[in-house]
Amino acid sequence: MDVIITNFISFLHKQLENNKNSLMLWIPVLQGIGVIIYFSLPTEPQSYIVLCIVFTLFVSLIAVILKKSNCLFLSLFFILFGFVTIYVKAHYFSGDVLQAKIYAKDIIGTVKEVSSKQSHKRVIICDVQNVKYNVTCIRLVSRTQWDENIEIGDRILLSAIVYPPQTAVSPFSYDFSRVSYFKKINGIGFTISNVRLFEKRKSKKIFEYIELIRLHIYKLFLRNLTWDTANVVSALVIGKKDGISNDIMGNIRNAGIAHLFAISGLHLSFITGLFFSLSRNLLVFFGNLAESYNIKKISAVIAIIVSLIYLLLTGMSVSAERAFLMTSYVFIGILIDRRHNNFRAIAIAAFIILLCYPEAVLNPSFQMSFAAVLALIASCDIFTKLIIIGDILQYFSSIVLSSLIAGLATLPYVIYHFHNFSIIGVFVNVLAIPVTTFFIIPLSLLYVVLSFVNLEFYISYALESSVKLLLYVSSYVSKIDSLILSFHAVSSVSILIITLGFLFLCLWNGSLRFLGLVVIVCGLFIGFQYVTPDILVNINNIAVKESDGQLYSVNKNAHITGFIGLVWAKQNGQQKLLKYNLENAKCLFCEAGKGCIYTKQKRKILIAYTSEYVIQNCLDIDLVIQFGKFVYPQECHKQYLSYVDIISHGPYFIWVLDNKVKISKHNNRIWNV
């Protein structure tokens, strides 16, 4: 036994020795673990706990400096560093939360961002005045008349109904309240008056000028292109995609080409590569300059500056920042005569993004962008073997292979966040990527340049045709239901396990890395064993899972195709909620005007509309859901969810198990009302 233990320790020591040069790649992983620990807490950590963590952080740093158990304390330091980073961001660099719905009359605010749909505008206004509550920024939908003289940075006057940002409507859905909190958006709502210009601002902030430029480019696209084409081009080139219709965006996702609409390496590499090559070739003509200076390094500086400008123009999404940091790393390597390392580039990019935006670790864009790029970097040896193939065949083979690898790497996150997957996406990308790379992006850039001399109409038809081809293919593919696979929700634990296995497979050196595949399989098994809630409750509706595994709406008057209904359906692997039918129901029995009884695993849940119905069934139930405004009868001593609880703390998610009824709701965090 001692020999086995000794050999095992020796094996681990050898593995660490072989990977000591790549241990820095794990720094952002440890950093991310600290951030996830913070978000996993049911409540905000107490001050004394935070002080203990900060103290331990400094102790671990001192231990690292003194080289005492270096690897252990270094790991502890970066985990705690990630935790402290997100805590500081959440408590000192984020916005407040609006506590309740308010009627904001004649408020004045500064326009920070405007996006247009065909039927309305969306606007973010900040520095809000004439509001009793502590409001910094609010996001509004405006279907009322809009003063056409209003520009970014101007002060406007309006009245609006403003609500607190919506909390997650299911355990697996997008949490608007958390995202809005970290973006310093205190509330969302809609205008109820005409939007008028209050003050024309001559001096604007730098980001207001940038947003003005973005809006101007967007209007240039609208000048000679159809509405749909202009918005698609705008999304592909400057990341402004709010104007794309829901149908088109749904087709794009179902076709598996949504990644093209996230400004990323495809866009940044094209722009920087173009300007690097152009500047290097042009500088050759200046003989004295070429003899006196290294024009390759000058071109690298130009490429970095251009990529920074382009990053600002695209709205600085997480995927764009990742691409900018990685391309800049390559050009910095040229400046200091060092060969770049792709693994270090992605590690540095992840570290910087998590340092500035630690909340991004929960962002689907962050997860899928880094997963796809890391998988492509780790499998680059496969691509080098394609050199022996002819150029054209090599290009299309690399597209198929890269799409397959990136698709597999992002598959767990796609299922976790969106609950569906396009199996045809790999093949659609064979057409979509060349069309986007060789036609849409170059023609779009040329369109912008020509528009300054009013000659853009010469290429409008070619650009329009390229976009229409992309939209036609996505529309055609998305109509084939058999190509779109739906999945029920998977647990967060399974995604964490899959991610750790994936990281170990990609970052570790040696044969031990394939242990990551075992971890991934374990994560997949746990994920698909997950059981979605049996009952979902909010103030407007209750959905229950019947014996066929489908969710049915209890409230006949509920809007089952609304946002909440669709989210509940998707997390259960459905396209929409089904309407309750007494004839086909096996688990749910309802009495008109009184309530319903849900039976599963020999346990009964009472959904009550009246106090009399509670008293009538009190002895034979395990849980009461008070779904109406009535005084709850105190003589019924059963566990119950009151109507006030549902209003104040909902939605609620209920699992009916063999030995208990499990109730869950969103955690009590500072971004939740």
N, C-alpha and C positions, 0 to 999 in steps of 0.2 A: 504493500500500500504506500509506504514511504517513497519507494522508487517511482511509483506512478505520479505521486504529487510532485516529486522533484522534477521529473521529466516534463510535467505539465507546466510548472513554473518556468522551467528553462525554455519551453516552447513559446510561452507568452512573452518572455524577455526577448527572445530572438525576433518575434513578430514586431514588438515595439521598436527594437533596434533597426529593423528593416524599414520601419515607417516613421522614424524620428524626423526625417526631412519633410514629411507631409503632415505632421501633426498640426501645423498652423491652419491647415484646411478645415480642421474641426472647430476652430474658434467661433465662427458664426453659428455653427450648429449648437454649441454650448450656450452661446448668447441667446439663440432662439428658444432653447429649453427654458431659460430663465423667464423670458417673456411669456411663454405658454403657461408656466406655473402661475404667474400673476393672473392671467385671464381665466385660469381654471378654478380660482378661489371662489367660493360661494358668496363671500362678502368682502368688502375692502379690508385689507390687513390693518390691525391696530398699530398705533404709532410706536409702541414699545417693540413690536415685532419688527417693524421697519428699521428701528435703531439697532436692534440686534443683528439684522442682516447687513446693515452698513458697517457695523463693527467687525463682523466676520469677513466682510469684503476687504477691509484694510488689513486684517490679520493674515488672510490668504495672500494678499499682495506682498506683505513683508516676508512671508514664508517663501514666496517665489523669488524675491530679491536675494534672500539668504540662501537660496537653492536647497531648501529643506523639502523633501518629497515633491520635487518640482512638478511632475505631471499631475499629481493629485490636487495640489493646491492651485495650480494653473487652471485646471478644469473647474474647481469650485469658484475661483475668482470670476471666470467669464460667465458662469451660470448666474451668480449673484449680480454681476455687472448688468446682465440682461434684465434681471428683475428690477434693479434699482432704476435703470434707464426708463423702463415703461412706467414705473411708479411716479417718477419725477415728471415725465411727460403728461401723465394722466392728471396729476394734481396741480401742476404749476404752469403747464403750457397748452392747456386745452380750454374749451369753452364751458360755460355753465349750461344747465339744463332747464328749459322752460317747464314749469310744474303743472300747468293746466292750459286748456284752450283759452285764448284771449281774443277780444275784438280790438284790433289796433286801428284807431281812427286818426287820419291825417298824420301818418308817420312820415318822417323824412329819413332817407338813407342814401348811401353812395353805391352806385351800380358797380359791382365787381365782375359779374359774368352774365352774359345773355346767350341763350340758345333758342332756336326757333323750330317749332313744329308747324305743320300746315294749319292747325286749328288754334294754336296758342303759343305763348312764349314762356320760357322758364328763366327766372332771374334770381341772382343772389345779390342781396343788398347788405351792406355792413355800415358800421358807425350809425346805428339806428337811433333816432331821437323821437321824442314825444310818446314814449312807451313807459309805463309805470314800472315794468319788470326789467331786470338786468339782461338786456338782449344786445348781443354784439352783431351777429349776422343771422339772417333768415333767408330761406329759399322759398320762392313763391311761383305759382303757376298763374299766368295772367291771360284770361280770355276777354278782358275788357279792352277798351280803346287805349292805344299806346302812342304817346307823342313821338313822332318819327325823328325829332331832333335830339332825342336822348342818345348819349354815347357812354361808353365805359368811363367811369370816373366822375360822371355827373351826379348831382344830388337830385333825387326825385321825391315827389309827394304822392301818397296813395293811402288807401284804407284797405285792411285785409283781415281775414280770419286766420289765426296762426295756432297751430297745434304743436305739442311736444313731438319730436321724431318718434316714429313707431318702433317699438321693441320687436324682437324676432317673433314671428307668429307660429313658429314651430322650433323644436330643438335643433333643426338642421338648416334653417333659413337665414337669409341675409339680415343682419341686425342693423337697421337704419339708425337706431339711437346711438349705438357705439361708434359707427362710422361718422355720423354727424358730430358727435361730441369731439372726436379728435380732429375734425375739420373746422371746429369752432363755429358750427352752425347750430344756433340755439333752438330753432323751430322751423317748421315747414307749414305751408298753407296756400291760400289763393287770394287774389285781389278781388275786392267787391266795389271798387271805384275805378274810374279812368286813371291811368298812370300819367302824371304831368311832370314836366321839367320844372324843378324848383330853383336850381342854381347850375349854371354852366361853369364847370371847372376848367380853367386854362392850364393850371399846373397839375400834372398827374404823377402818380407814383410809377416806378419802373415796371411793375407787373401789370399795371393798368395800361401802359403803353403797349406791352407785349400782347395783352388780351385784345387791344384795339387792332393791332396788326393781324392777329388771328381772325378776328371778325371781318376785317377788310379782305383778307384772302378768301374767306368763306363767301363773301358777297361777290367776289370776282368769279368764283365757280358758278354761282347762281346766274351770272350775267348771260352766259351763252350755253349753259347746260340745263337739262331738265332737272326737276326737283330731286328725284331719286338719285340720278347720276351725280349731281352736285354734292349731295350729302354723303354718298359712298366715297367719292374722291376726297372730300373734306376729312372723312374718318381715316382714310388710308394715308393721307399726307400730313395733316396737322392734328389728328386725333380728336377732331370735333365731330362726334357721331350722334349727338342728341336728335338730329333731324331725320335720321333713318327711321322709317316706319317699323312698327312692331312685327309686321308680317315679313318684311325683308330681313330684319335682324334674326327672326326665328328661322327663316330658310338658311341663312348663313351659318347659324349654329348647328342646325340639323345636317348640313352638308359637311361639317367638320373643318370649315375654313375661317372660323372666328378669330383664330390666332393672327391672321393677316391684318385684322383691324385693331390689333394692339400694337402701337408703335414699339418696335423692338429691333433686334439685330438685323433683320431683313432691311429695314428702312435706314438705320444708322450706318450699317456697313456700306450700303449703296451710296449714301450721301458723302460719307467720309472718304470712301474709296474713290468716288468721282472727283472730289476736290483735291485729294492727295495726288492723284494721277495728273489732273489738269495743271495744278500749280507746279508740279515737278517738271512736266514737259514744257510749260511756258517759261519757267526760270532758266531752262537750258539756253534760250535765245539771248539771255543777258550774260554775255561772255565774262565780263569782269566780275560780276556777282557769283557766277558759277565757279570761277577760279579761286575767289577769295573765301567763299563760304560753302558749307555743306548744304546744298539745296534740298537734299533728302530730309534733313532736320528742319529746314525752314518750311518745307511742305507738310511735315508732321505737325508743326505748330499751327499752321493754317487749318489743317484738318481738325485739330482739337477745338480751335475757336469756332469753326463752322458747325461742328457737332454740338457744341454748347449752345450756340444760337438756335440750332434746329431743335434741341431738347426743350428750350424755353418756348418755342413756337408750337410744340406738340402738347403742351399742357403738363409736362413733367409727370407722366404716369410712372408707376413702379417699373414696368417692363422697359420703358424708354430710359429711365435712370440706370437700370442694370446694363442696358446696351451701351449707353454713353460711358459708364465707368469702365466697362470691359474694352471698348474700342480705344478709349483714352490711355488705358494701361498699355495697349499695343504700341501706340505712338510715343508714349513716354519711354518705352523700351528702345525705340529708335533714337530718341534724344540722348539717352545715357549709354548707348551702345550695348544694350543688354537684350538678350533674346527673351521674348515673353513666354510665360508659362500660363496656359489656359486655366489650369486648376487654381493657381494663385489669383488670377484675374477674377474668377467668379467668387472666390473666397473674400477678396478685398471688396468687391462690389456688394456682396451680401452683408459684410460687416458694416460698411458705411451706411447702407440703406437701413439696417436695423438700429444703427446708432441714431440716425436722424428721424426715422419713422418706425419705431419698434412695433407699433400696432399693425404694420404691414404684414407681419408673419401670419395673420389670419386672412389676408387678402388673397382671393383666388388667383389674381394676376401674378402676385409674388410667387405663390406656390408653383403654379404651372410654368411660369417663365423660367424660374431657376431649375425646376425639374427637367424641363425639355433641354435646356442648354447643358446642364450637367451630364445628362444621358448622352448627348451628342459628343461632348468632349471625351467622356469615358470610352466611347465606342469609335473614336477617330481612327483607330488602327484598321477598322473594317473599311473605312472610306479610302485609305491609302491603297488598298488592294484593287480599287476600281480604276487605278491609273492605267492598268494594262488594257482596259476596254477603250474603244473608240470614243472620241470627244463627245459626240451627240448622245450616244448610248450611255456614256459615263454620266453625263449631266442628268438624264432622266432616271437612270438607275439610282443616283445619289438622292434625287428628290423622293423616290419611292422608299428608299431605305431610311432616309432621315425622317420622313413623315411617319413611317412605321415605328421607329425608335422613339421619336418625340411623342407619338400617340400613345404608345405603351407606357412611357414615363409619366404622362399626364393623366392617364386613364383613371387611376384611383381618385384624383382630385376632381376630375370632371363628374364622375359618378357621385362623389360626396357632395359637391356643391349644386349640380344641375340634374342629377338623377336620370341622365340618359347619355347615350353614346352613339355616334354615327360610325357604322362599320365600313361605310364606303368612303370615309374621309380621306384615307390614304390615297385612293385613286383620283378623287376629285382634286387633290393637291397637285397631282401630276400636271393638270391643266391650269389650275388657279395660280400656282406659284410662278410659272413662266409668264403667264399673262400679266400678273401684277408686277413682276420684276422688270420685264422687258418692254411692256407697253404702258400700263396704267401709271406707275410712278414716274418714269421718264417723261411721258406725255403731260402729266399733271404739272411737273416742274417747268416744262417748256411752256405750258399754258399760262402759268403765273408770270413768267418772264415776258411772254408776248403780250399779255394783257396790259402791261404798262405802256405799250405803244398801240393798243387797240387792234392787235393782229391775231388775237387768240382764236378767232373764228376759223382760221385756216386748219387748226388741228382739233376743233371741237367735235367733228364727226368721228374722227379716229378714236378720240378719247371716249366719246359716248358709246361707240360700238364695242370697245374693249370692256367697259363696265357692264354693258347689257349682256355680253357673252358670259361674264362672271355671274351675274344675277340670274340669267336663264338657267345655267347649269345648277346653281344652288336651289332654284325654285323647282326644277324638274326632279332633282334627287330627293328633296325634302318631302315630295308628295308620295314617295314610295315608303309606306309605313314599315314594311318589313326590314328596311335598312336602318331604322332608328330603334335602338334597343332601350327600353325603359327599365330602371332599377329602383327598388325601394331604398330608403335611406340606410346608410351604414354608420356605425358608431365612430366617434372621434378617436377613441382608443385604437381602433383598427387602423385608422389613417396614420396615427403616430407610429404604430409598429411598422407599417409598410414603409413609412418615410425613413425610419432608422435603418431598416433593412436595405432600402434603396441607397442611402448614403454610404453604408458600409460596403455595399457592392461596388460603388463608383469610386470611393475615396481610398479604400484600403489597398495596399500592395501585397501581392502574394496570393497563393491558392486559398487562404482563409477567407478571402473576400466573398467567395461563393456561398459562405454561410449566410450572407445577406439574402440570398434567394430563399433559403429555408425560413428566415424571419418574414420575408414578404409573403410567402405562402401562408404562414401562420396568421399574419394580419388579414389576408384575404378571407381565410376561413372564419375568423372572428367577425369580420365585417358582414359577411353574408349570413351569419347565424343571428345577427341582430334582429330583434323584433320591434317593429314600429308601434306607437301607442294604439291602444284599443279605443280610447275616447279622447277627443280634442274639444276643448271648450273655450269660447270667447263670448263677449257680450252679445253678439248677434247670431251666433249659431253654435250647434253641437254636431260633431261628426262622430259616428261610431263604426267600428269594424265588424262586419257581419261574418257569418260562417264561411263565406267564399273568399275572405281576406280583403274584400273591397270596402272602402269607406263610403258611408251613406250619410246624407244630410238629414238631421232630425227636423230642423225648422223648415217647413215647406215654403215659407216666404223668403228664405235666405237667398242671397245672390250667389249661387254655387259656382258661377264662372267669374266671380270677382277675384281680386288679388289673393285674399286669404284662402278662399276655396281652392284655387289652383295650386297654391303652395302646399296645402294639406294633401291634395290629391297626388301631387308629384312626389312628395316624400314617401308616399305609400306605393309608388310605381304605377300610378294611374294618370290618365290624361285630364280627368275632371272628376269631381264628386258626383256620386249617383244620388238620385232622389229616393227617399225612403218609400218602400211599397209594403203595405201590411201583408199582402198575399204571399210575398216571397221572403219575408223576414223570419229568421229563425232565432236570432239572439235578442232582438228588440221587439217589445210589445208596447204599443201606445194606446192611450185613451184620449180622445179629442177633448181639449180644454183642460185636462187634468195633469197629464205627464206621461212618462214612459218608464219601463223597467228593462234594463239591459242585463242579460244573464250570460255568464261565461265561467267556465271552471267551477261550477256550482256556487259562484258568487253573484250577487245581485247589486246593481247600481241603479238608484232611483233618480230620475230626472223629473223634478217636480215643478209644476206651474202654480200650484195652490198649496196652502197649509193643510187643507183637508186630505189631500193626496199623500202628504208626508205621514200624517197620523194614521191613515188607513193602512199603509204598508210598512210602518216603522219597524215592526218586530222581525221582519224577514229580509232585511237588506244590510249591506256592508258599507255603503256610502250614499249620501244624499247630495245631489247637485241642485241647488236652489236656482232655478232659471226663471225668475219672475219677481216682481216687487210685492212681496207679502211678508208678514211677520213670521219668522221661523218658530214653530211650536217647540217650546222648551221641554215638553214632556218626552220628546223623541231624542234620546241620548245616544245618537249614532254620529259617527264622523260625517261632517258635511262641509261642502263648499258654499259659502253664502253668496248671495247676489252681489254684495258689496265687495267681497274678495275677488269675484270675477271681474268687476269693473276696475278695481284698484290694482290688482296684481296679475290679472290674466294676460295672455291665455294660459290655460292649464292643460297638462298632458297626463293621461291616466293609463296605466297598464294593469290589467286584471290577471293576476298570477294565481298559482295553486294555493299558496299559503298567505297571500296578502294582496292588498290593493295599493299599488305604488302611484304616488302623485308627484308631479314635477312641474315647476314653473321657471321662468327666467331668474337668474341670480340677482341678488340685491346689490347692484354695483352703482357707482356714481353717475354713470351715463343712463341708467334706467330711472324712469319717473316712478 
